[in-house]
Amino acid sequence: MDTPEARAAERLATTLGVLHGAAGLGATAHDLLWVAWDRARDGGGGPLARAWHELAVAPGTLSAEIGHALDALVALFDAAKRFTETSPHETAEAFLRRIADSEVPEDMLMSPDTAETVTLMTPAAALGTQFEAVVIAGAQDGVWPNVRLRGDLLDTWRLAEVAGSAGSIDAGASESSSAKVSGTLDRRRAALHDELRLLVRAVSRARTRLVVTAVDDDDRGPSPLLAFFPEPDETDETAVSEHPLTLRGLVARHRRALTTPMAGAAVRAHAAGQLVVLARAGVPGASPHQWYGLAESSSSGPLRDPLRAPVPVSPSGLGAFDACGLDWAIRALGGGTRSWSAGIGTILHAAMEEVPDGDRARLQAVVDARWGELDFEAPWMSRKEQAWAGVLIDRLHAYLQRFRREEGRTAGAEARFRLAIDLEAAPEEIPAVWPIREDDTSSRSVAGPPEGRRLALLSGSVDRIEVYPDGRGEGVEVTPEPGRDESTAGDAGDSGPAGASGRAGVSGEPRPAERVVVVDLKTGRSEVRVTDEKVADDAQLAAYQLALLEGLLPGADPQANAGARLLVLSKTLKGTDYRLARQAPMDAVKRASFLSTIVEVAEGMASARFDAKVDTHCTEDRFAVCRIHTIKAVSAS
């Protein structure tokens, strides 16, 4: 087989054969190691020695690993050489057995390379040494200087006292209290002088850089010896703490200085020169060719051209674009994410569509049949969310039971609609609307708009269309029949009786015998606190009412429009099975205002620029899709 793996196996087999033959001729372990190293090849078939040399001198973390591997290889060669010199008649097999059975590393006769090491020592042990950089760590009050009296256990300090005074020790003599105090102070003063000498010794070990660290908080304070040092430069301290002391951190520091308008010309020139040096050394991120944001835009044209095709607008997209145009654009272009929680909502929508009467067992069957469509990271997450889905089914069942007690009937579920809206209406005019029937085959097969007209295409589907008798539905209080209980578990979730008057779709017309209500189902956490006031101008519910008024919802009388409602089934609801928020029926004034909103949003969706609502939207973690695009990019590496 002519594959890289097969060729590597063939080279290994050939090398093993050569080693076996050389061992049979009496080659030593040291000689055999050289044979194996000379024949070693990398994945591409080149000499392994050359490949490791290139990796060792290249910047990056891999060079450190290659350096360790080379150190181990040199140690192995040294061990083989010593084994050959001390045991010339032993075989290579005995050498391998000794290496495998050894529990401590081989002795190194050569002096170790300490260029990349840190030496830890006390100030007393630093006598006669010099280092490029010295760090005096933990200079805390009570730790340094340490003026604790020494030699109290055996009174060894008396020996020095006697030697200094050339006197003798009288064990039976007694000293006065003042003499004891004076002696103690003298000893503490001597200890302080010793500590100062140790500090001078530690400081004088540094050639180019000295770092002294201390902690100043509620429990600890810095050493009084820090008063001998100059005050630190706050500018340098901030710069060092902002960027890590690595090559990448140095690149970030210089790039920040180069691109900061407030930096002086000298600072920016110095940063540019340092970046040139780093780029020549191959440090990632230093070269401008690796920077984001410098290339010209690939296109400056609008996202869509209404003259070529109508601008597609969805009911949910109306609110999303108003909340943040940037977030909408990213998701519309495929940059969004889809979570399993959104998938659960889709399955519940399907269950409500297939089981409009609310039978509990059939709702559960639909959810179970489609549960495999969801992708979870772990089985326990699937079991946990499936249990919560059962709770949501119970809450949906409670709502549908109330719907039946209100004598409601389902006129449609997932009813799809399409509307063409004129984008060329004058500011004082009401935009023209052309309904598109289901039998149309193209978004341009609209009866009415002339060719070449700029249009927006509003399309979507209504979750549920409910029809109630006059005076019923929407939580209207009615006189129950004898023996009939009209209370439900979900009444606590109602946010008020708004929309209960049963007004017709156009103000001033007589009230019809039936009331039509369009329903939108929500299962997310963000809708838990919705109220009638919050959905009064909800664009998604308004779009459903507009579709109803234009006669695009089969089985629903436009003149019987009684408004729209938001049905919230969330696992975070407390004390209620569901929550209802109602939008009043759309009259002529609201219709004209909403059509103008659609035109404004469609023009924005077709533009070449999308604004980020940083103050009200993009700063929250749950909006990370657009938040990442509001942060200045650093580099491609």
N, C-alpha and C positions, 0 to 999 in steps of 0.2 A: 504494500500500500504506500502510495506516494503522498503521505500527509505529514505535517510537522511533528505529530506525535510519533509516527512510525520512524521518521528519520532520527528523532532524538533517541528512541529505543535502540535503533541500529548502532548509533554512535556509542551509546552506553555499553552495549554488548561487545563492540570491538575493543573499547578501552578496558573492560574487564578481562578480555582475552589477552591483551598486551600485558596487563599487570600480572596475570597468572603466569605467563611465560617468563617475565622478568623475575618473579619470585622464585620460580623453579631454577633459575640460573644463579640464585644466591644474592639478589639485590636486597639492600637494606631497606628498612621502613622509610628512612629519609629519602632514598632514591625513588622508591615507589610513589611517595607523595609528589615529588617533582614530575614524574611521568603523568600522574593523574591531573595535576594542575596544568601542565602544558597541553594536554588533550581536552581540557574542559571547554565547552562551547555554550553560548547563550541560546535563547530560543530561535534566533535567526541564523544560527550556524557559525557566528563569528567567535573569536577568542573571548572567553569569559573574563580574562584579565583586562582586556581593553574596555569591555562593557562596564565592568565594575569601576574602572578608573574614571570613565566619563560620568557615571552616576555619583561618584564620591566627590568630584569637584563641582558638580552642579548645585545650585541653591535649592533649598527645600528640605523637608523632613526625611525624604528617602536617602539623602546623602549621609545622614547620621546613622541610619540603619546599615548602609553599606560599610561605613567606617567601623562599626562594631563587628561586622562580619569579617572584614580584613584583619582586625585585631585578633579575632579568634583564630583565623587561618595562620597568622604569624606565630601565635602561641603554639598551635599544633605543630608547625614546622620546627620550632625550637625544641618542643618536647621530643619529637622524633630524632632530632640531631643528638640531644643528650642521651637518649636511649641507645642510639647506635654507638656513642662513645663509651658509655658505661657497660653495655651488654652487646659487644660486637658479634657474638655467636647466636644471639636470640633471633627468632624469625619475626616477620611483620605481624603474624597472627598473635604472638605474645605481646607486641606493642599495643595492638588494638584491644586486647583483653585488659591490659593494664590501664589504658585510658578509660575504658568502659567501667571498670571497677573502682576507679579513683573517686574519692569523696571530697577532696580538696584540690584547688587548682595547682598547677605546676609552679615551682618557684621561678621567679623572673630575675635573672642576673642583671639585666639591663635596667637602667633607671626609667621609671614610668614617665610618660608624657603628661605633664600637669597643665598644659596650656588651656585645656577646656575644663578644669576642675576648680572648685572653691575650697580654700584651706580654712579650716575652723581651728582657732587657737585662742588661748588666753593672752592678755597683754604681757604677762610675764614670759610666756613662751615665744613672743614675737621678737625678742631681742636678736639683732643681727639679720633680720629679714627685711625685704622690700617688695611691695606689690604695686601694680598699676592702680588698682582701686581697693579701697578698704572701707568696710561697712562696720560701724560700731552700733550694734543692735541692742535695744532694750536699755537705753540710758534713762532709767526711771529713778525717781526720788526714793531713797531707802535701799536701792540696789547699787547705785554708783553715784556718789562715793559710799562705800561701806565702812562706816566708822565704828562698827562693833568691836569691842575690846577682844583681843586675841590672848590665848594662853591662860584663861581664867581657871581651867581645870587643875593644872599643875603649877600655876603661878610662874610660868617660864619667863615672864617679863622681868622677874626679879634678877635673873641671871644677867640680863643686859644692864639693868640698873646698877648692880654691883660692879660689873666690868667697867661701867662708865665712871663710877665714883671711886674705884680701887678700894672699896671698903669690904666689910664682911657682913654676913647675914646673921642676925641674932634672932633665933626662932622664938625666944621667950619674950622679946621686947614688944611693947605695945606702942602703937602709933596714935597720934591724936586724930580727931575727926577732920580737922582742917587739912592736915597733911594727906589724909586719904583722898579728900576731894581734889586737892592740888595734883596729886599723882594721877588720878583718873583723868583729869583734864589734859595733863601733859600726854598721857597715852593716847587719848582721842585725837589730840592735835597731831601726834606722830602718825596715827593711822590715816588722817586726812591728807597729810603730806605724801604718804605712800600712795594713796589713791590718785593724787594729782600727778605724781611721777608716772604712774601706770597709764594715765590718760595721755600724757605727753608722749610716752612711748608708743601707744596705739595710734595716735594721730600722725606721728612722724613716720609710720610705716608706708604711707601712701605717696606714690609718685605724682599721679595726675588727678585723682578723684577721691574725695572723702565724703561718705554718707553717714550721718548720725541720725538714728531713729529713736523716737519716744512716743508714748501714748499719753494724751491729756484728756481725761474724761472724769466722770463722777467718782470713780474708785482709785484712779492712779494719776500721778502728775509727773511731769518731766524732771530730770535731774537738775539741781542748781548749777551743775557744771556746764550746762548748755549756755549759761550767761557768757562764757568765754568765747563762744562761737558767734559769727556774724548772723544777722537775721536772714532767713531764706528769701529768695526772690520769688514773690507770689506769681509772677508771670510764668517763669520757668516751671514752677511747681504745678500750675494749672495745665500747662502744655504737656508735661510728662504724665500727669494723671489721666488726661483725656485720651491719650493714645498709648497702647501697650509698647513696651520696649522690645519690639521685634522689627524685622525689616518691613513687614506689612504695616505695622504701626507707624514707622518712620515715613513710609510712602503716604499714608493717610494724613499725617501731620503736615507734610510739605504740600500736598494737594489742597488741603484746607487753607493753608496760608496763601497759596497761589491764586485761589479762586475767591478769596474773601475781599470784597471791595474796600473794607476799612483798613486792611493791611497796607503798610507803607511800601513805597517803591523798592526800597532796599530789602525789605523782608521778602517781597515777592520775587525779586531777582535772585536772592539767595535760595529760595525754595525751588525756583526753576532750575538753577544750576545743580542742586542736589538731586533733583528728579532726573536730570540728564545722566548723572553719574550712576544712579540706581538703575536706570533703563539700560545703560550699556552693560551693566553687570547681570542683566536678565532678571531683575527682581520683579515679580508679578505686580501689575497695576501701576508701575512707574511710567511706562510708555503711553503717550496719548492715544496710540492705536488701540489700546485696551479699554479706553474710557467710554462709558455710555453717554449719550446725549450730544455728541459732537457731530455725528453724521447728519446729513440733510434728510428731511422727511421724504419717505418714498413716494408720498402723494399728498398734495394739498387740496385736492378736490373734495366736494361734499360726500358724505357717506352714501347718500342716495340721490337720484335724479328723478323728481316727480314727473318730468316730461316723458321719461322712458317707461316708468311704471309707477303706479300709486304707492305712496309711502305706507307700509303696513304698520298699523297701530293696534295693539291689544288692550283690552280693558285694564288688565293689571299693569301694563306698561305705562299707562297714563299716570298713575300714582308713583310708579318707580322713577320715571323721568323727572317728575316734579320734585321728588325727594333728593335725587342726585343724578344729574345728567351723565357724569363720568361713570358712575356705577352701572347705570342702564346700558351705556355704550359697551362697556367691558363684557357684560353678560350677553348682550345682543350679538357680540362678535365671537362668542364661544369661550370667553375667559372666566366664566363663573364656575361655581361648584354646585354639586347636587348631593344633598345629604339623605340618609335613610329616613329622617323625619319627614322630608318632603314626599318621599315615596309612600309612607304610611298614609299621608293625606290623599294622595292619588288613589290608593286602594280603597279608602273610605268613600271617596267620590264615586268610584265605580260601584261599590256596594249599594250606595243610595240610589244610583241610577238603575241597577238591576232589580232592586227590591224596594220599589216605591211605597209599598204598604207597611214596611218596617218590621217584618217578621224577624225575630231575633235569631233563630236558627239559620235562616237563609242568609242573613247578613254575615254571620260568622262563617258560613260555608264559602261565601265569596272571598272574604279576607283570607281564609286558610288556603284557598285554591291559588291565590296570587301572591302568597307570602314569599314564595321562592324567588320572586323577581327582585327582592331587596338583597343588598350585599352588606353584610355585617363583618366587622373585623374579628369577632370571636363568637362562638356558639352561645355563650352566656348572654351576650348583648342581644342576640336574636330572641332568646327566651324571655328576657326582661321586657323588650319592646313588644313582643307578642302578648304578654300579659297586660301591658298598658293598652294595646290595641283592643283587647277584650273590654277594658273599662270604657274606652271611647265608643265601642259598639253599644254598650249598655246605655250610654248617654244619648247616642243617636236614636236608639230604640225608644227611649223615654220621650224624645222630641216627636218622633213619628207617631207614638201612641197619643200624645196630646193633639197632634194634627188630625188624627182620626176622630177624637172626641169633639173637635171643633167642626166636624162634618166637612172637612176639607177633602178635596180630590186633587190628584196630580195631573196637571195638563201636559207636562213634559219634563224631561230630565236630560241634562247635557244638550240642551237645544242650541244648535249652532246658528249663527247669524253673520251677515256681512253688510256693511254700509259704506257707500262712497260719499265722501264729503268734499265739497269744493274748496280749494285752497286759494282761489283768486277772487273771493268776494271782497268788496270794499269794506273798510273798517266799520262803517255805519250799517252795513247790510248783514242780514242773517245768512250764514253759509247754506248753500243748497245741499240737500241730501237725496241720494238715490239708493233705495234698497236694492240689494242683489238677491234674487231668489235662488233656491237650491238648484233649479234646473239650469242656471247660467253655467257656462263652461269656462269663462275667463273673467278675470277681474275687470276687464275692459268691456264686457258685454252688459253694460248698464244702459237702461233705457233713459235717455235724457241728456247726459253730459256730452258736449261736442268733442270731436277729436282734438287732441292736443291740449286738453284741459289738464291742469295740475290738480291731482286728487290725493286724498288720504283714504286708505282702506281700513276701516274699523271692523275687526272680526274677532269673534270669541264664541264662547258657549256658556249658557246659563245653567248653573248647577241644578236648579229645580224651579218649576213653575207651579205654584199652588193656587187653587181657586176655592174660595169660601163663599157660603151664602151671605147675603147682606146682613151685616151686624155680627158676623162671626169672624174668628181669626184675629191675629194680632193681640191676643190676650184680652179681648173685649169682655167685660163682665156681662153675663147673660143669666137669666133666671133658669136654673137647672130643672129638668123634669123630675118628678117625684121618683126617689130611689136612684137617681143618677148623680154620681160624684164628678164634678168638673175640675177638681183640683189635680194638679200634677206635681211631680218632683221638680220639674224644671221651671215652675213659676218664679222661684226665687231668683232666677237668673235674668228675668225681664228687667230692662232698664227704663221702662215707662210705657204709657199707653199711646205714645205718639203714633200717628197714622191710623188710628182706630176709627176715624170718622167715616171711612169708606168713601172718600171723595173720588170723583172720576178723574180720568187722566188729564182733562183740561178744565181749569177753574171755571165755574159758572154753569156747566152742563148738568143735567139731572143725573142723580145717582142711579147706576144700573142695579139689577137684581143680584149680581154677583160681584165679587171683589177678587182681583188678580194680584198676587204678590210674587215677585221674583226673589229667590233665595240664593245666597252665596254662602257656601260652607267653608269654614276656616278651622284648622287644627293646630295652628302655631301658637307659641307663647306670647308673641307680640300683640295679639288681638284680644288678650284676656281682659284688659281694662277698657275696651271700647264701650262707648255710650252713644245715645242718639245724637248728641251734640258733635261727637267726633266723626260720625259718618254722614253728617248732614251734607257735606260737599264731597263725599267719597266718589272718586271718578269711576271706579269699577262698578259700583252699584248704579251710578247714573248712566253708564253705558248700557247696562241691562235694561233700564227703564226706557232708554231711547230706542233700543231694539224692539221693545214691546209696543211703544207708541207708533213705530213705523210698520207694525204688522208683520214682523219677521219671526214671531214666536207662535208656532202652530198651536191651535186649541186655546189661545188666549185672546180675549177681546181687548183691543187697545183702549176702548172707552171705559173699561172696568179697572184701569190701573189704580191700585191702592198702595203703590210705593214698593220699596225693596227692603229686605232685611238681611242682616249679617248673622249667621248662625255659628257660634263659636263653641267647638267641642275641644277643650284643652284639658290635659291631665293636671294642670296647675290650678284649675278652678276649685274653689273651696265652698262647700255648703250648697252646691247646686250642680245639676247635671249639665246645663248648657247656659249660654248667655245670648240674648237677642239684642241687637241694636238696629233701629229702624230708620229708614230714610223716607221722608215725606214724598208723596206723589209729585212727579215733575210737571210743572205748569209751563205755559208758553215762555215766561221770562227765564225760568231756569233752563229750558231747552235751548234758547238762544245763547245764553251765557255758556252752557256746556259745549255747544258747537264751536264757539269761539275758542274755548280751551283746547278742543281737539285740533283746531287749525294751528294754534300756537305751538302745541306739543309736536305735531307732525312736522312743522317747519324746523323745530329744534332737532328732531330725530334725523332729519335729512341734511343737517348742516355739517360743517367740517370741524367744528369746535364744540367741546362738551365741558361744561364747568363742573368743578367739584365743590360740594357744599361742606367745606372743611369744618365750619363752626357747628353745624347741626347734624352732620351725617358721618363723614369719613373718619372721625377720630375715635369712634367706638370700635371695639375689637370685633364685634359681629359683622362689621362692614369691611373686613380685611381685603376684600376683592378690590375695592377702590382705594383703600388706605395705602397700600403698598405703592401705588402710582403717585401719591402725593409726597413721597419721600425722595429726596435727590439721590440718584444712583451714584455708585462709587466706581466700580470697574467690572469688567467681564470675567475676571479671574477670581 
